[in-house]
Amino acid sequence: MAAKVSRQPSSSAEKTGGMPAKVSIPGQIVLVLQGGGALGSYQIGVYEAMHEAGIEPDWVIGTSIGAINAALICGNRPADRLARLRAFWKTVEVGGQAGFPLWPAMDASTINMNTMLQGVPGFFKPRLASFANARQAVGVEEAGYYTTAPSGKRSLRW
């Protein structure tokens, strides 16, 4: 996904609404966000540092989780972007103890197995037919082990 981003404030209130002064940098500013699941959460820190420095991207390009972050950046006004990114990542975070505090390795294994079998509410869920039999005829649209349909039910404005 690649999208041109408007760096111009949309209202006079936004021009003075607590946003840092826009920094003048020659050329275009391009933010490239890769895929890799949890790596996407680190991308928020990159965008936050740019935003706090008064640097907003002209273009945002992303793959996989980077495309989701890119859509959240492009789909919101500069003043709202960090809040929307944080709201998305708060929704999909997995945390806490799984119930085996005396055996820490079991905790991690249990959390991972639970995520694999149940997905992450609001983000992705397993397609059980694909897990049942790798050779089962399920059609092109259902061929993956997981679906991100739960995240598609939300607006990019989160």
Backbone as numpy.savetxt, mean C-alpha at the origin, in Angstrom:
# Nx Ny Nz CAx CAy CAz Cx Cy Cz
2.10 0.46 -12.89 1.26 1.62 -12.89 2.15 2.85 -12.89
1.87 3.79 -13.74 2.55 5.08 -13.76 1.49 6.15 -13.86
1.64 7.20 -13.08 0.65 8.26 -13.11 1.30 9.60 -12.89
0.84 10.58 -13.64 1.28 11.96 -13.47 0.53 12.52 -12.28
1.24 13.17 -11.39 0.67 13.68 -10.16 0.62 15.20 -10.22
-0.47 15.76 -9.77 -0.57 17.21 -9.67 0.10 17.65 -8.38
1.09 18.53 -8.50 1.74 19.05 -7.31 1.13 20.37 -6.87
0.23 20.92 -7.64 -0.34 22.21 -7.34 -1.44 22.08 -6.29
-1.43 22.93 -5.26 -2.52 22.91 -4.28 -3.84 23.20 -4.97
-4.92 22.58 -4.50 -6.21 22.73 -5.15 -7.04 23.87 -4.59
-6.62 24.45 -3.46 -7.39 25.55 -2.89 -6.44 26.48 -2.14
-6.92 27.68 -1.85 -6.08 28.61 -1.10 -5.86 28.09 0.32
-6.83 27.35 0.88 -6.66 26.79 2.22 -5.53 25.78 2.23
-5.43 24.99 1.17 -4.38 23.99 1.12 -3.01 24.65 0.97
-2.96 25.82 0.31 -1.69 26.52 0.13 -1.10 26.93 1.47
-1.93 27.16 2.46 -1.43 27.57 3.77 -1.76 26.56 4.86
-2.33 25.45 4.51 -2.84 24.48 5.48 -1.81 23.56 6.10
-0.69 24.09 6.54 0.27 23.27 7.25 1.21 22.48 6.35
1.12 22.67 5.06 2.03 21.96 4.16 3.33 22.73 4.07
4.46 22.02 3.99 5.73 22.72 3.83 5.77 23.47 2.51
6.58 24.50 2.47 6.71 25.25 1.23 7.29 24.35 0.15
6.76 24.49 -1.05 7.21 23.68 -2.18 8.66 24.03 -2.52
9.48 23.02 -2.68 10.87 23.20 -3.02 11.00 23.20 -4.54
11.81 24.11 -5.06 12.03 24.17 -6.50 13.24 23.33 -6.87
12.99 22.27 -7.61 14.04 21.36 -8.06 13.97 21.30 -9.58
15.11 21.44 -10.25 15.06 21.38 -11.72 14.66 19.99 -12.21
13.95 19.96 -13.33 13.54 18.68 -13.91 12.30 18.13 -13.23
11.97 16.89 -13.58 10.80 16.24 -13.00 11.23 15.35 -11.84
10.36 15.24 -10.87 10.61 14.38 -9.71 9.78 13.12 -9.92
10.46 11.96 -9.95 9.80 10.69 -10.20 10.03 9.80 -8.98
8.96 9.28 -8.43 9.02 8.36 -7.30 8.71 6.96 -7.83
9.67 6.04 -7.73 9.51 4.68 -8.23 9.40 3.75 -7.03
8.28 3.01 -6.96 7.99 2.14 -5.82 7.91 0.70 -6.29
8.77 -0.16 -5.76 8.80 -1.55 -6.17 7.81 -2.39 -5.39
7.66 -3.62 -5.81 6.81 -4.56 -5.09 7.60 -5.25 -4.00
6.91 -6.09 -3.27 7.59 -6.86 -2.24 6.89 -6.83 -0.90
5.58 -6.77 -0.91 4.82 -6.89 0.33 5.18 -5.86 1.38
5.86 -6.30 2.43 6.18 -5.43 3.56 7.09 -4.27 3.16
7.82 -4.41 2.07 8.63 -3.29 1.58 7.76 -2.06 1.34
6.52 -2.29 0.99 5.61 -1.18 0.74 5.42 -0.29 1.95
5.51 -0.86 3.16 5.36 -0.03 4.35 6.53 0.92 4.51
7.70 0.53 4.07 8.87 1.41 4.14 8.75 2.56 3.14
8.01 2.35 2.08 7.83 3.39 1.08 7.11 4.60 1.65
6.29 4.39 2.66 5.61 5.50 3.31 6.64 6.45 3.92
7.69 5.90 4.52 8.74 6.73 5.10 9.47 7.55 4.06
9.69 6.96 2.89 10.33 7.69 1.79 9.44 8.86 1.37
8.16 8.56 1.14 7.25 9.63 0.73 7.13 10.69 1.84
7.07 10.25 3.10 6.96 11.20 4.21 8.16 12.15 4.25
9.36 11.62 4.06 10.56 12.47 4.07 10.52 13.48 2.92
10.08 13.02 1.75 9.96 13.95 0.61 8.93 15.04 0.93
7.78 14.62 1.43 6.68 15.54 1.73 7.12 16.59 2.76
7.78 16.14 3.83 8.23 17.07 4.87 9.29 18.03 4.36
10.02 17.62 3.33 11.02 18.50 2.73 10.41 19.42 1.68
9.10 19.31 1.46 8.43 20.15 0.48 8.59 19.66 -0.95
8.91 18.37 -1.09 9.12 17.78 -2.42 7.96 16.84 -2.72
7.19 17.16 -3.74 6.10 16.29 -4.19 6.46 15.76 -5.57
6.21 14.48 -5.83 6.58 13.90 -7.12 5.69 14.39 -8.27
6.31 14.50 -9.45 5.56 14.78 -10.68 4.95 13.49 -11.21
5.68 12.40 -11.06 5.26 11.08 -11.52 5.48 10.09 -10.39
4.56 9.13 -10.29 4.73 8.02 -9.34 4.54 6.74 -10.14
5.50 5.84 -10.02 5.47 4.57 -10.75 5.58 3.45 -9.72
4.73 2.44 -9.83 4.78 1.37 -8.86 4.41 0.03 -9.43
4.95 -1.01 -8.82 4.65 -2.40 -9.17 4.17 -3.10 -7.91
3.13 -3.92 -8.05 2.60 -4.72 -6.95 2.22 -3.81 -5.78
2.78 -4.02 -4.60 2.41 -3.18 -3.45 2.81 -1.74 -3.70
3.86 -1.53 -4.48 4.25 -0.17 -4.85 3.18 0.52 -5.67
2.46 -0.25 -6.50 1.37 0.32 -7.30 0.20 0.73 -6.40
-0.03 -0.02 -5.34 -1.10 0.35 -4.40 -0.72 1.65 -3.70
0.52 1.74 -3.22 0.97 2.99 -2.60 0.93 4.14 -3.60
1.35 3.88 -4.82 1.33 4.92 -5.86 -0.10 5.41 -6.10
-1.05 4.49 -6.14 -2.45 4.88 -6.34 -2.96 5.73 -5.19
-2.54 5.40 -3.97 -2.96 6.20 -2.82 -2.34 7.59 -2.86
-1.11 7.69 -3.34 -0.48 9.00 -3.47 -1.16 9.80 -4.57
-1.33 9.18 -5.74 -1.91 9.89 -6.89 -3.39 10.21 -6.69
-4.09 9.39 -5.94 -5.53 9.55 -5.79 -5.95 10.51 -4.70
-4.98 11.17 -4.08 -5.31 12.08 -2.98 -4.56 13.40 -3.13
-5.12 14.44 -2.53 -4.46 15.74 -2.52 -3.18 15.62 -1.68
-2.16 16.42 -1.98 -0.91 16.34 -1.21 -1.11 16.40 0.30
-2.02 17.23 0.77 -2.24 17.36 2.21 -2.84 16.10 2.84
-3.48 15.25 2.03 -4.15 14.05 2.56 -3.37 12.76 2.35
-2.32 12.79 1.58 -1.64 11.56 1.15 -1.07 10.74 2.31
-0.35 11.36 3.22 0.23 10.59 4.33 -0.85 9.94 5.19
-1.90 10.67 5.46 -2.99 10.10 6.27 -3.62 8.90 5.57
-3.79 8.99 4.26 -4.39 7.88 3.51 -3.46 6.68 3.46
-2.17 6.92 3.26 -1.21 5.81 3.27 -1.20 5.12 4.63
-1.17 5.90 5.69 -1.16 5.32 7.04 -2.44 4.54 7.32
-3.58 5.07 6.86 -4.85 4.37 7.08 -4.85 3.03 6.37
-4.35 2.98 5.13 -4.27 1.71 4.41 -3.39 0.72 5.16
-2.20 1.13 5.56 -1.28 0.21 6.21 -1.76 -0.19 7.60
-2.50 0.66 8.28 -3.09 0.29 9.56 -4.13 -0.81 9.35
-4.87 -0.73 8.25 -5.89 -1.72 7.93 -5.29 -3.09 7.66
-4.13 -3.14 7.02 -3.58 -4.43 6.61 -2.50 -4.96 7.55
-2.21 -4.25 8.62 -1.16 -4.73 9.51 -1.60 -5.99 10.25
-0.64 -6.84 10.47 -0.86 -8.07 11.23 0.07 -7.98 12.42
-0.46 -8.16 13.60 0.42 -8.02 14.76 -0.08 -8.82 15.93
0.63 -8.67 17.02 0.23 -9.33 18.25 0.76 -10.75 18.35
0.54 -11.31 19.49 0.98 -12.67 19.76 -0.07 -13.65 19.27
0.38 -14.75 18.75 -0.55 -15.76 18.24 -1.01 -16.71 19.33
-0.40 -16.65 20.49 -0.87 -17.49 21.58 0.15 -18.49 22.10
1.40 -18.40 21.69 2.43 -19.31 22.17 3.63 -18.52 22.71
3.44 -17.70 23.77 4.51 -16.82 24.23 5.74 -17.57 24.76
5.60 -18.83 25.14 6.74 -19.58 25.66 7.62 -20.15 24.56
7.15 -20.14 23.34 7.89 -20.70 22.23 7.82 -19.71 21.06
8.72 -18.69 21.08 8.63 -17.61 20.09 8.63 -18.08 18.63
9.37 -19.11 18.30 9.38 -19.60 16.91 7.99 -20.08 16.50
7.26 -20.65 17.44 5.91 -21.11 17.15 4.98 -19.93 16.90
5.20 -18.81 17.61 4.41 -17.61 17.37 4.51 -17.16 15.92
5.73 -17.02 15.41 5.93 -16.56 14.04 5.32 -17.55 13.05
5.53 -18.82 13.29 4.98 -19.84 12.39 3.46 -19.80 12.38
2.86 -19.64 13.54 1.41 -19.60 13.64 0.84 -18.37 12.93
1.48 -17.22 13.12 1.03 -15.99 12.46 1.15 -16.15 10.94
2.28 -16.68 10.48 2.47 -16.88 9.04 1.46 -17.85 8.46
1.21 -18.95 9.15 0.25 -19.94 8.67 -1.16 -19.34 8.64
-1.50 -18.58 9.66 -2.81 -17.95 9.71 -2.99 -16.98 8.53
-1.95 -16.19 8.23 -2.02 -15.27 7.10 -2.15 -16.03 5.79
-1.40 -17.12 5.65 -1.45 -17.91 4.43 -2.84 -18.51 4.21
-3.46 -18.99 5.28 -4.74 -19.68 5.16 -5.96 -18.75 5.19
-5.83 -17.61 5.85 -6.99 -16.72 5.99 -6.82 -15.39 5.26
-5.59 -15.06 4.86 -5.34 -13.77 4.23 -5.27 -12.67 5.25
-5.44 -11.44 4.78 -5.45 -10.26 5.64 -6.74 -9.51 5.31
-7.67 -9.42 6.27 -8.94 -8.76 6.01 -8.73 -7.36 5.43
-9.49 -7.02 4.41 -9.38 -5.72 3.78 -8.25 -5.61 2.77
-7.46 -6.70 2.60 -6.33 -6.63 1.67 -6.36 -7.79 0.68
-6.21 -9.01 1.18 -6.27 -10.17 0.29 -6.84 -11.36 1.03
-7.35 -12.33 0.26 -7.86 -13.56 0.86 -7.52 -14.72 -0.07
-7.43 -15.93 0.48 -7.09 -17.08 -0.37 -8.26 -17.51 -1.24
-7.93 -18.07 -2.37 -8.92 -18.73 -3.24 -8.81 -20.21 -2.91
-9.70 -20.69 -2.12 -9.61 -22.05 -1.60 -9.61 -23.11 -2.69
-10.29 -22.87 -3.79 -10.32 -23.86 -4.88 -8.92 -24.08 -5.44
-8.10 -23.04 -5.51 -6.73 -23.18 -6.01 -5.86 -23.97 -5.05
-6.08 -23.82 -3.75 -5.31 -24.56 -2.76 -5.70 -26.04 -2.74
-6.95 -26.32 -3.03 -7.44 -27.69 -2.97 -6.76 -28.60 -3.98
-6.52 -28.09 -5.18 -5.94 -28.92 -6.22 -5.28 -28.00 -7.25
-3.97 -28.09 -7.38 -3.22 -27.22 -8.29 -3.65 -27.42 -9.75
-4.26 -28.56 -10.07 -4.67 -28.84 -11.45 -6.16 -28.62 -11.69
-6.83 -28.11 -10.69 -8.26 -27.88 -10.81 -8.52 -26.78 -11.84
-9.50 -27.00 -12.70 -9.87 -26.02 -13.71 -10.69 -24.91 -13.05
-10.07 -23.75 -12.86 -10.76 -22.66 -12.19 -10.93 -21.43 -13.08
-10.33 -21.42 -14.26 -10.43 -20.27 -15.16 -9.32 -19.27 -14.92
-9.06 -18.45 -15.92 -7.95 -17.50 -15.87 -8.10 -16.50 -14.73
-9.29 -15.98 -14.53 -9.51 -14.96 -13.50 -9.37 -15.51 -12.08
-9.46 -16.80 -11.90 -9.40 -17.42 -10.58 -8.15 -18.27 -10.38
-7.17 -18.15 -11.26 -6.02 -19.06 -11.25 -5.02 -18.80 -10.13
-4.99 -17.61 -9.56 -4.04 -17.32 -8.49 -4.46 -17.94 -7.17
-3.50 -18.09 -6.28 -3.81 -18.62 -4.95 -4.54 -17.60 -4.08
-4.36 -16.31 -4.38 -4.99 -15.26 -3.58 -5.70 -14.26 -4.48
-6.66 -13.55 -3.89 -7.33 -12.47 -4.58 -7.20 -11.20 -3.75
-6.99 -10.09 -4.42 -6.93 -8.80 -3.72 -8.27 -8.07 -3.80
-9.31 -8.79 -4.13 -10.64 -8.19 -4.22 -11.03 -7.41 -2.96
-10.69 -7.88 -1.75 -11.06 -7.09 -0.57 -10.50 -5.67 -0.59
-9.29 -5.47 -1.14 -8.73 -4.12 -1.19 -9.38 -3.29 -2.28
-9.92 -3.92 -3.31 -10.58 -3.21 -4.40 -11.92 -2.64 -4.01
-12.46 -3.10 -2.88 -13.76 -2.59 -2.44 -13.64 -1.22 -1.80
-12.41 -0.80 -1.55 -12.18 0.49 -0.92 -11.81 1.52 -1.96
-12.03 2.75 -1.65 -11.66 3.85 -2.53 -10.17 4.14 -2.40
-9.57 4.66 -3.45 -8.17 5.08 -3.37 -8.02 6.28 -2.43
-9.13 6.86 -2.05 -9.07 7.95 -1.07 -9.11 7.38 0.33
-9.26 6.08 0.46 -9.27 5.28 1.68 -10.06 5.97 2.75
